[in-house]
Amino acid sequence: MPRPSVAPADAGAGTPGYWDEACRHLSRRDRVMKKLIPRFGEARLRSRGDAFTTLARSIVGQQISVKAAQSVWDRYAAAAGCATDLLEPGRVTALAPAQMREAGLSARKCEYLLDLARHFAGGAVHVGQWATMEDEAIIAELVAIRGIGRWTAEMFLMFHLLRPDVMPLDDLGLIKGISVNYFSGEPVSRAEARELGEGWAPFRSVATWYIWRSLDPLPVEY
């Protein structure tokens, strides 16, 4: 199915312009969504930061707690001489490995961050063209960067580019939420989840967000 046209995010808020349309669409077509959506009022997915910073933060936060990730990130941004919400690729490539390690980064994460910075600085990712590129083409660019897998790329599509029709089948929370809300807690296969998600198209990102919130009332942000 072609990707629907996407209204711009609300100025200053980083929220999708298509959200209300998506909620109406899902409520008409899905009995669970019809009950879930009203429970969360005006809350909605939000975009934060710029592309490079968002991906760098995802690498720093891998396999550590949110609190620990924030502490490492703050030290890392300070070492690079950048604001915590705007890390520059050139500042990353100029850092000595010892400086990165002193911020609390593992050797592997240092390698991942340098690879990410080189991809951005060298033009290997087409940031200026992402608005018109298909989801899978962007995913292919991102997973070519060390330390970024498909799940991270899909989170980036949803939370940074605000793409409306992403369904991250590798996300354990999504699978659990589908099990709880649609299958009375019984195990759910990826194939069953994919088939269910076809009924959410072309707004699978929005449905996924509400499934997450059914498990945890705090908004999901990346």
N, C-alpha and C positions, 0 to 999 in steps of 0.2 A: 504494500500500500504506500503511495507517495507520502512523504512527510508533509504535514499541514503547514500552511504559512504561519509564522510565529510573530505575534505582536511584540513590540519591544518591551523590555522590562520597564517597570514604573521608574520614573526619574528619581534617582537618589536612594531608591529602596532596593533595587536589584531583585524585584519579584516579577514573575512571568505575566505578560499581558493576556495570555490565553487561559489563565487559571479558572476564571468563572465559567467560561465556555466549557472547559474540561469537566468541571464539577457537574454542570447540567447534563452533559453527555453521559458521564458515568452513572449518575443517579437514575437516568432514564433506562439504562441498559443493564444495570447490575444491582441485584437486591442487597448485596452486602455493602456496596458503595453508597447506596441510598440511605443506609443506616449510619455508616461510618462518617461520611462527610459532615453532616450537621453537628457532630460531636465536637468538632475542633474550630468552629467559628470562622474567624477571618485569618487564622494562621495559614501560612503557605510557604512553599519552598523559597529560599533566598540565595542569591549569588553574592560571594564575598571575594574581594581582592582581584588581582590581575592574574593572567594565565600562568606565568612563570612562578609567581609566588604560591599560587594554589597548588601546583604540582610539586614544588619543592617542599611545601608543608606536608603533603601526603607522604613523601619519602621519609622526612624526618620522623613522622609519627608512626611509621610501621613498627608493629610488634612491641610498642611501649604504651603506657597509660597516657590519657589525655593530659594529665598534670605534668608528667615527665616530659612529654613532647613539647608542651608550651615552654617549659624551663630551658630545654635544649635549643628550641627555636629562638628564644629571646637572646641567648648567649651567641648563637650562630649569626643572627642578624647584626648584633652589636660588633662582632668580630669583622663582619663584612662592611661595617660602616653604613648600614642601611636601616630604614625604618622597619619595624616588625611587619608592617602590612604592604611593603613594597621592596622586595629583594630584586637586585639587578644582576643579570647573568654575568656581566663584565666584572662585577665585584666578587662573584663566586670564583671565577677562573683565576682571579688575582690572588686569592687566599692560598697561603702555604698549607700543605696537608697537616702540619703540626697545629696550626691555628684552628683548623676544623676539628681535629681530634680534641683539642682543649675545650671546645664548646660542648663536648659530650657525644660526638658522633662516632659511630663505629667506622672502621676502615672501609667496609663495604658501602655504607651510606655516603661516605665521602666520595667514593668512586661514582656512585649513582648521581649525586648532586653535580659533580663535575661533568658527567656525560649529559645531564639535562641542560646545564648551562651552555655547553658546546653546541648542542642541537639548536638552542634558541639563538645564540650569538652567530652561528654559522648559517642560519636560514634553512636548516634541515626540516624545520616544522613551519608550516605556512599559516602562521597566526592570522595574518590579514585576510586570508581566504577562507578561514573556518566558517564564517557566517553563511557561505554559499556551498560548502562542502557537505557531502552526505556523512551520516554518523559513522559508518563503517570505514570510510576513508580517513576520518580523523582518528579513529581507534587504531588503524594500521600505522599511522604516523607516531602515535604515542607509545604503542607497545614496542616500537623499535628502539625506544630509550631504555637503558638499563634501569631496573628497579620499578618499572611501570608495567603492570599486567592489565588484562582486559577489565577486571573489576575496577581498578583505579581509573582507567580510561572512561568507563561508563559513569562512574561517580562525577568525573570531570564534565562529561556531556550534560549530566543532569543538573549539577550544582553550579557550574561556572557558565556553560553555554546555554543553560536553561532549555535543553532540547526536550520536547514534550513526549516522545514516544520511545523511551529507553526502558528495557526490562532486564535488570542485572540478575540473570539466573544463577550466578555463582554466589549471590548474597544469601547467607544463612538466615538472616532476619526475614527476608522476603519469603523464603521457602517455609519458614516456621509460621509466619503470619498467614500465608495461604492455607497451611494445614489447620491452624486454629480457626480461621474464619470461614473456610469453605468445606473442610473435610473432617470436622469434629475432632481435630487433633491427630487424626491418622497420618502416617507417613505419606509424603507427596514426592513423586519423582520429578525430575526436571521436565520430562515430556508432558506430564500432567500440568505442571505450572505454566509451561509455554502455551499449551492449548487453552488454559483458562485465560491467560494474558491476551490471547487473540481477541477476546471479547472486550478488552479495555482499549484496544487501538482506536484512534491514533493518539491516545493520551495515557500510555502505560507508565510514563514517569510519574504522573499525578497519582494514579492508582497505587503504584509502589510506595509513594510517600505516605499515603493514608494507611496502607498495610503496616508500614513501619510504626506509625503513630499509634496504631491499635495495640501494639506491644509495649510501646514507651511513649507516654504523652508528651515528653519533651521533643521539640522540633529537631529533626535530623539536619545537621549542617556539615559541610566539608569545605 
